[in-house]
Amino acid sequence: MENAFSCIQAIIVYITYATVIRNSSIKKRLLVALLIVIVVSIFTFKKDEISTITNTLIRVYLIFSVLYFFVYLLEELKVENLFLYGFFWVSAGILIYATGTLFTYLFSEYVFSPNTSDEAFELYWNITQLTSILFTLLASLGIFVSKFENTAIA
């Protein structure tokens, strides 16, 4: 189920960024990358265990998407105050979540193995939970500051 949920995360991120980004070249790159992620996910799907390849690739896709969004913001220069632009905070949260969980999922065969010590599992699990909390806080901040977006966008 974790593998399917990760694919759904990537699709939601693509749809969200595709609605915000107006540059068709960046949209196409994000779509091609998403299709590659989905095809690889289908071929490496594991029903009974977490797929290291799928989850790592999706984290890389999330990082890739956020960085393309930041490049788009820098190219367009339509946002006068990033701190009052809600989607900036949501993107920062996605970036922290994806980078923070990348190594957890890169080593998921070890982390989620029955042979892993409780201390090692708790360390990786706590990192994952902490990055999830940071994402939630930054997304909440983004929702809060979105009421000021009219003053942030030129």
C-alpha positions as CSV (number, residue, x, y, z in Angstrom):
1,M,0.0,0.0,0.0
2,E,2.9,2.3,0.8
3,N,4.1,2.0,-2.8
4,A,0.8,3.0,-4.3
5,F,0.4,5.9,-1.9
6,S,3.8,7.2,-3.0
7,C,2.7,7.2,-6.6
8,I,-0.4,9.1,-5.7
9,Q,1.8,11.6,-3.9
10,A,3.8,12.2,-7.1
11,I,0.6,12.5,-9.2
12,I,-0.9,15.1,-6.8
13,V,2.4,17.1,-6.7
14,Y,2.4,17.1,-10.5
15,I,-1.2,18.3,-10.8
16,T,-0.5,21.0,-8.2
17,Y,2.6,22.3,-9.8
18,A,1.1,22.1,-13.3
19,T,-1.7,24.4,-12.2
20,V,0.7,26.9,-10.7
21,I,3.5,26.9,-13.3
22,R,2.6,28.6,-16.6
23,N,5.8,27.7,-18.4
24,S,4.9,24.8,-20.8
25,S,8.6,23.6,-21.1
26,I,8.8,23.0,-17.3
27,K,5.3,21.4,-17.3
28,K,6.5,19.0,-20.0
29,R,9.6,18.1,-18.1
30,L,7.7,17.4,-14.9
31,L,5.2,15.3,-16.9
32,V,7.9,13.2,-18.5
33,A,9.6,12.7,-15.2
34,L,6.3,11.7,-13.6
35,L,5.6,9.2,-16.4
36,I,9.1,7.7,-15.9
37,V,8.5,7.4,-12.2
38,I,5.1,5.7,-12.7
39,V,6.5,3.3,-15.3
40,V,9.4,2.3,-13.0
41,S,7.0,2.0,-10.1
42,I,4.8,-0.4,-12.0
43,F,7.7,-2.6,-13.0
44,T,9.3,-2.6,-9.5
45,F,6.0,-2.9,-7.6
46,K,6.1,-5.1,-4.5
47,K,2.9,-6.1,-2.9
48,D,4.2,-7.3,0.5
49,E,7.1,-4.9,1.1
50,I,8.2,-1.4,0.6
51,S,9.8,-0.9,-2.7
52,T,13.2,0.9,-2.3
53,I,13.4,1.9,-5.9
54,T,9.9,3.3,-6.2
55,N,10.0,5.3,-3.0
56,T,13.5,6.7,-3.6
57,L,12.6,7.7,-7.2
58,I,9.5,9.4,-6.0
59,R,11.5,11.4,-3.4
60,V,13.9,12.4,-6.1
61,Y,10.9,13.5,-8.3
62,L,9.5,15.6,-5.5
63,I,12.8,17.3,-5.0
64,F,13.1,17.8,-8.8
65,S,9.5,19.3,-8.9
66,V,10.2,21.8,-6.1
67,L,13.5,22.9,-7.6
68,Y,11.8,23.5,-11.0
69,F,9.2,25.5,-9.2
70,F,11.8,27.6,-7.5
71,V,13.5,28.2,-10.9
72,Y,10.2,29.2,-12.3
73,L,9.7,31.7,-9.5
74,L,13.1,33.2,-10.2
75,E,12.6,33.4,-13.9
76,E,9.1,35.0,-13.8
77,L,9.8,37.4,-10.9
78,K,6.1,37.9,-10.3
79,V,6.3,37.4,-6.6
80,E,7.4,40.4,-4.7
81,N,7.6,38.9,-1.3
82,L,8.2,35.2,-1.0
83,F,7.4,35.1,2.7
84,L,3.8,36.1,1.9
85,Y,3.4,33.6,-1.0
86,G,1.7,30.5,0.4
87,F,2.9,28.1,-2.2
88,F,6.5,28.9,-1.4
89,W,6.0,27.6,2.1
90,V,4.2,24.5,0.9
91,S,7.0,23.9,-1.6
92,A,9.6,24.4,1.2
93,G,7.7,21.8,3.2
94,I,7.7,19.3,0.4
95,L,11.4,19.9,-0.2
96,I,12.2,19.3,3.5
97,Y,10.0,16.2,3.6
98,A,11.5,14.7,0.4
99,T,15.1,15.4,1.3
100,G,14.6,14.2,4.9
101,T,13.0,10.9,3.9
102,L,15.2,10.2,0.9
103,F,17.8,8.3,2.7
104,T,15.3,6.5,4.9
105,Y,13.7,5.1,1.7
106,L,17.0,4.6,0.0
107,F,17.9,2.2,2.8
108,S,14.4,0.9,3.4
109,E,15.4,-2.8,2.8
110,Y,17.7,-2.4,5.8
111,V,15.5,-0.1,7.9
112,F,12.3,-2.2,7.6
113,S,14.1,-5.6,7.8
114,P,13.4,-7.9,10.7
115,N,17.1,-8.0,11.4
116,T,17.3,-4.2,12.0
117,S,17.9,-3.2,15.7
118,D,15.1,-1.3,17.4
119,E,17.4,1.7,17.9
120,A,18.2,1.9,14.2
121,F,14.6,1.5,13.2
122,E,13.5,4.2,15.7
123,L,16.1,6.6,14.4
124,Y,14.9,6.3,10.8
125,W,11.3,6.3,11.9
126,N,11.7,9.4,14.0
127,I,13.4,11.2,11.1
128,T,10.5,10.4,8.9
129,Q,8.0,11.6,11.5
130,L,9.9,14.8,12.1
131,T,10.1,15.7,8.4
132,S,6.4,14.9,8.1
133,I,5.7,17.3,11.0
134,L,7.9,20.0,9.4
135,F,6.0,19.6,6.1
136,T,2.7,19.9,7.9
137,L,3.8,23.0,9.8
138,L,5.1,24.7,6.6
139,A,2.0,23.7,4.6
140,S,-0.1,25.2,7.4
141,L,2.0,28.4,7.3
142,G,1.5,28.5,3.6
143,I,-2.2,28.2,4.0
144,F,-2.2,31.0,6.6
145,V,-0.1,33.4,4.6
146,S,-2.1,32.8,1.4
147,K,-4.6,35.3,2.6
148,F,-1.9,37.9,2.0
149,E,-1.1,36.7,-1.5
150,N,-2.6,39.7,-3.2
151,T,0.1,41.9,-1.7
152,A,2.9,39.3,-2.5
153,I,2.2,38.9,-6.3
154,A,3.1,41.7,-8.7
